[in-house]
Amino acid sequence: MVTITDIAEALGITPSTVSRALAGSPRVKEETRLAVEKAAEQMGYERNVIASNLRRGRSDMVGIIVPRVNREFFSNVIGGAESILEEAGYRVLICQTHESRDSEIKAIRSLRNNRVAAVIMSHAIEDQDGEHIIETLGKEIPLVQFDRVFHNLPGAKVVGTNFQGAYEATKHLIDNGYRRIGALAGYMTSDAYANRLDGYRKALADSGMEVDESIIFYDTIVRETGYEAGLKAVDLGCDALYSSGDFSALGAVEAVTDRGLSIPRDFGIVGTANEIFTSLMRPTLSSVGQYPYEMGQRAASAFLSGEGEVITIPTKLIVRESSNRNSICQK
C-alpha cells in the first residue's frame, strides 16, 4: 500500500507537506499541491479514511440504516437523502438490518466507529424500544429517524400520515360496498403499523361497522404471511382486506385468487407503500402512496439544518383495480 511517506520521498518533500497538500491546506503552494495530487494518482495512493476521521473527529460520511434495501420504499428514501447530501459535500454509507435488532446494533456501532457525521435510520421490526440506539450511537452523532420512529429519542423524525392513509383506504373499501373488512396489521412494535391499524379501526367505527378482532392478522409484512392471512380471511368470511404493506397485500391477492374468488368483484384489497409492482400485477393493486423520495430528502435536510421536530409527509390513496368494485359494477 502506497503511503504519504512514499509520495514524499518520490517528490523530495516532507510527509507533512504531502499530508497538507492532500487535505487542500492553503499553506501549500498551488504547484506543490498539483504535483502531490498527480503523484498520488500515478502511484495508486488511497486515503485512509478511518485514520483521517479519527484525527478530525468526524467525516464526510452519513450513515443510512434501513431494514431492507430491496424494498422500493427504502431504496427511494436512500435516493432522496443522497440527492441532498451529495450536494452538501457528504457521501452515504448504507447498512441494512434485515429486521434484526442485533444487526442494527452492529450497524450503528460500525458507523459510530467510522465517525460518521450523522445517522439516518428506520428501525428494525424486532426493536421493542429505542434505548439501544442511543446507548450504541452516543449523543455526539446526530440522529434522524424516518417512517418507523421512536418518539422518545432525540433528533428529527420524518413520518407519513399513517393513520389518515389507513383511514382513507378502509373508507374506500366501505364505499365500494365491502362489508366484512379484515386487516393485515403488521407489527405493533412499530408506531407506523400501530397508527395504520388505528386508522383502520376508526374508519370502521365511523361507518357504524363492528371491529372484529378475529379478522385482524398481526405480524404480516411479507408475501408469505400475507398469503397465509389471506386464506384465513376468506375462510372467516371476509370480502376485503386493508393491508399495512404491499408485500403482504400481494400474498393476500394470490391467496384470494387461489380460493377461486374474483378481485375486485368478490373481494377487495388495498395495500400500503405503492411499491413498483402494484401497478404491474394483475389485477393492479390499490395502495396508499408514501412519497419516500421526499421523505429521504427531508431527513437529509433535517440533519443539515439541525432540525429536531417531527416532519410529516402526506400520504395519498392510489385507487387501482383491486378495490374499485364500483367501476366494475357500473359496466
C-alpha positions in Angstrom: 0.0 0.0 0.0 1.4 3.4 -1.0 1.8 5.8 1.9 2.3 9.5 2.3 5.9 8.9 3.1 6.4 7.1 -0.3 4.9 10.1 -2.1 7.2 12.5 -0.1 10.3 10.5 -0.9 9.3 10.4 -4.6 8.9 14.2 -4.7 11.7 15.1 -2.3 9.5 16.9 0.2 8.3 16.1 3.7 5.5 13.8 4.6 3.7 16.7 6.5 3.8 18.8 3.2 2.2 15.9 1.3 -0.5 15.5 4.1 -1.3 19.2 4.0 -1.4 19.2 0.2 -3.8 16.2 0.0 -6.0 17.9 2.6 -6.2 21.1 0.5 -4.3 23.3 3.0 -3.8 26.9 1.9 -0.3 26.7 3.4 0.9 24.6 0.5 1.8 26.3 -2.8 -0.5 25.5 -5.8 2.2 23.9 -7.8 3.2 21.7 -4.9 -0.4 20.6 -4.3 -0.9 19.7 -8.0 2.4 17.8 -8.0 1.4 15.8 -4.9 -2.1 15.0 -6.3 -0.6 13.9 -9.6 2.0 11.7 -7.9 -0.7 10.2 -5.6 -2.8 9.3 -8.5 0.1 7.8 -10.5 1.4 5.8 -7.5 -2.1 4.5 -6.6 -2.3 6.2 -3.2 -5.6 5.5 -1.3 -6.5 7.8 1.5 -7.0 6.1 4.9 -10.5 7.3 5.6 -10.8 5.8 9.1 -7.5 7.3 10.2 -8.5 10.7 8.8 -11.8 10.6 10.5 -10.1 9.7 13.8 -7.9 12.8 13.5 -10.7 15.1 12.7 -13.3 13.6 15.0 -15.9 13.5 12.2 -16.2 12.5 8.5 -18.0 13.5 5.3 -20.0 10.3 5.5 -23.6 10.0 6.6 -24.8 6.5 7.6 -28.3 5.4 6.5 -29.7 2.3 8.2 -32.7 0.5 6.6 -34.5 -2.8 7.3 -34.1 -3.9 3.6 -32.5 -2.2 0.6 -34.5 -4.3 -1.8 -37.8 -2.6 -0.9 -38.6 0.2 -3.3 -39.8 2.4 -0.4 -36.4 2.2 1.4 -34.3 2.5 -1.8 -36.2 5.6 -2.7 -35.6 7.1 0.7 -31.9 6.4 0.3 -32.0 8.1 -3.2 -33.8 11.2 -1.8 -31.4 11.6 1.1 -28.4 11.0 -1.2 -29.5 13.7 -3.6 -29.4 16.3 -0.8 -26.3 15.1 1.0 -24.1 14.8 -2.1 -24.9 18.4 -3.0 -23.8 19.4 0.5 -20.5 17.5 0.2 -21.4 14.3 2.0 -21.4 10.7 0.9 -23.6 7.9 2.2 -22.8 4.6 3.8 -25.8 2.2 3.7 -26.4 -0.6 6.2 -29.4 -3.0 6.3 -30.6 -4.8 9.3 -32.8 -7.5 7.8 -35.2 -6.6 10.6 -32.7 -7.8 13.2 -32.0 -5.8 16.4 -28.6 -7.4 16.7 -27.7 -6.4 13.2 -29.0 -2.9 13.8 -26.7 -2.6 16.9 -23.7 -3.8 14.8 -24.5 -1.3 12.1 -24.8 1.6 14.5 -21.5 0.6 16.2 -19.7 0.4 12.9 -21.0 3.8 11.8 -20.0 5.3 15.1 -16.5 3.8 14.9 -16.2 5.4 11.4 -17.0 8.8 12.9 -20.0 9.4 10.6 -21.4 12.9 10.6 -24.9 11.6 11.2 -27.1 8.6 11.2 -30.5 8.5 9.3 -32.4 5.3 10.1 -35.7 3.4 10.1 -35.6 0.9 13.0 -35.8 -2.9 12.7 -39.1 -4.6 13.4 -37.5 -6.6 16.3 -37.0 -3.4 18.3 -39.2 -3.0 21.3 -37.9 0.4 22.1 -35.1 2.7 21.1 -32.8 2.7 24.2 -30.2 0.6 22.5 -30.0 3.1 19.6 -28.8 6.0 21.7 -26.7 3.7 24.0 -24.8 2.4 21.0 -24.7 5.6 18.9 -24.0 8.1 21.7 -25.2 11.6 22.0 -22.5 13.3 19.9 -23.6 12.0 16.5 -26.9 13.5 15.2 -29.8 11.0 14.7 -32.6 11.4 12.2 -35.4 8.8 12.1 -37.9 8.2 9.3 -41.0 6.1 8.8 -40.5 3.8 11.8 -39.6 6.1 14.6 -39.3 6.2 18.4 -40.6 9.5 19.6 -38.7 9.4 22.9 -35.4 9.6 21.1 -33.7 12.9 20.2 -33.5 14.4 16.7 -35.8 14.9 13.8 -38.4 12.3 12.8 -39.8 12.2 9.3 -43.1 10.3 9.1 -46.1 9.7 6.9 -49.7 10.3 7.7 -50.2 6.6 8.6 -53.5 7.0 10.5 -55.1 9.1 7.7 -53.8 6.8 4.9 -55.2 3.7 6.5 -58.5 5.5 7.3 -59.0 6.6 3.7 -58.1 3.2 2.4 -60.6 1.4 4.7 -63.3 4.0 4.0 -62.7 3.5 0.2 -63.4 -0.2 0.7 -66.6 0.6 2.6 -67.7 3.0 -0.1 -67.2 0.2 -2.7 -69.7 -2.0 -0.9 -67.4 -4.3 1.1 -68.8 -5.1 4.5 -66.5 -7.6 6.2 -63.1 -5.9 6.0 -60.1 -7.5 7.7 -56.7 -6.1 8.2 -53.1 -7.3 7.7 -51.8 -5.3 10.6 -48.0 -5.7 10.7 -46.1 -5.4 13.9 -47.3 -3.3 16.8 -43.7 -2.6 17.9 -43.7 0.0 15.1 -45.7 3.1 15.6 -46.2 3.3 11.8 -48.0 0.0 11.8 -49.9 0.8 15.0 -51.1 4.1 13.6 -52.3 2.4 10.4 -54.3 -0.1 12.5 -55.8 2.8 14.5 -56.9 4.4 11.2 -58.5 1.2 10.0 -60.4 0.8 13.3 -61.6 4.4 13.2 -62.9 4.1 9.6 -65.0 1.1 10.6 -66.3 2.7 13.7 -67.2 6.0 11.9 -69.2 3.9 9.4 -71.1 2.0 12.1 -69.3 -1.2 11.4 -68.0 -3.7 14.0 -64.3 -4.1 14.6 -63.9 -7.9 14.6 -60.6 -8.8 16.3 -60.7 -12.3 14.7 -60.0 -10.8 11.2 -57.1 -8.6 12.2 -53.9 -10.5 11.3 -50.8 -9.3 13.1 -47.1 -9.6 12.2 -47.9 -9.8 8.4 -45.4 -7.7 6.4 -44.1 -10.2 3.9 -45.6 -12.0 1.0 -45.7 -15.4 2.7 -47.5 -14.3 5.8 -49.9 -12.2 3.7 -50.8 -15.4 1.7 -51.5 -17.3 4.9 -53.6 -14.5 6.3 -55.4 -14.1 3.0 -56.5 -17.8 3.1 -57.7 -17.4 6.7 -59.6 -14.1 5.8 -61.5 -15.9 3.1 -62.3 -18.8 5.4 -63.6 -16.4 8.0 -66.0 -14.7 5.6 -64.1 -11.6 4.7 -64.8 -9.8 1.5 -62.0 -7.3 1.7 -58.6 -6.6 3.4 -56.7 -3.4 4.2 -53.0 -4.2 4.3 -50.4 -2.2 6.1 -47.9 -3.2 3.5 -47.8 -4.0 -0.2 -45.9 -7.3 0.0 -48.4 -8.8 2.4 -51.2 -7.5 0.2 -49.5 -9.2 -2.8 -49.6 -12.5 -0.9 -53.3 -11.9 0.0 -54.1 -11.3 -3.7 -52.6 -14.7 -4.5 -54.4 -16.4 -1.7 -57.8 -15.0 -2.6 -57.3 -15.9 -6.3 -56.3 -19.4 -5.3 -59.6 -19.7 -3.4 -61.4 -19.0 -6.7 -62.6 -15.5 -5.9 -62.6 -12.6 -8.3 -60.9 -9.4 -7.4 -62.5 -6.8 -7.0 -65.9 -8.3 -7.8 -65.9 -10.8 -4.9 -63.0 -9.4 -2.8 -61.3 -6.1 -2.4 -57.7 -5.4 -1.3 -55.7 -2.2 -0.6 -52.0 -2.1 0.3 -49.6 0.5 1.6 -46.4 1.9 0.2 -47.1 1.9 -3.5 -44.3 -0.4 -4.4 -43.4 -0.6 -8.1 -45.1 -4.0 -8.6 -48.5 -2.6 -7.6 -49.1 -1.1 -11.0 -47.6 -4.1 -12.9 -49.5 -7.0 -11.3 -53.0 -8.2 -12.4 -55.3 -7.0 -11.1 -53.4 -3.8 -10.3 -53.2 -3.2 -6.6 -54.7 -0.1 -4.9 -52.2 1.3 -2.4 -51.5 4.2 0.0 -48.6 6.1 -1.5 -46.0 7.4 0.9 -43.6 9.6 -1.2 -40.4 8.0 0.1 -38.0 10.1 -2.1 -39.3 13.3 -0.5 -39.1 11.6 2.9 -35.4 10.9 2.3 -34.8 14.5 1.2 -36.5 15.9 4.2 -34.5 13.6 6.5 -31.2 14.7 5.0 -32.3 18.4 5.1 -33.2 18.0 8.8 -29.7 16.8 9.6 -28.1 19.6 7.6 -30.3 22.3 9.3 -30.2 20.8 12.7 -34.0 20.4 12.9 -35.3 18.4 15.8 -39.1 18.3 15.3 -41.5 15.8 13.7 -41.8 16.4 9.9 -44.9 14.9 8.3 -45.1 13.8 4.7 -48.8 13.4 3.5 -49.9 10.1 2.1 -52.2 9.6 -0.9 -54.6 6.8 -1.7 -54.0 5.5 -5.2 -57.0 3.6 -6.5 -56.5 0.8 -8.9 -58.3 -2.4 -9.9 -58.0 -4.4 -6.7 -60.5 -2.3 -4.8 -62.5 -0.4 -7.4 -65.6 -2.6 -7.4 -68.0 0.3 -8.2 -66.4 0.8 -11.6 -66.8 -2.9 -12.3 -70.5 -2.9 -11.3 -71.2 0.2 -13.4 -70.0 -1.5 -16.6 
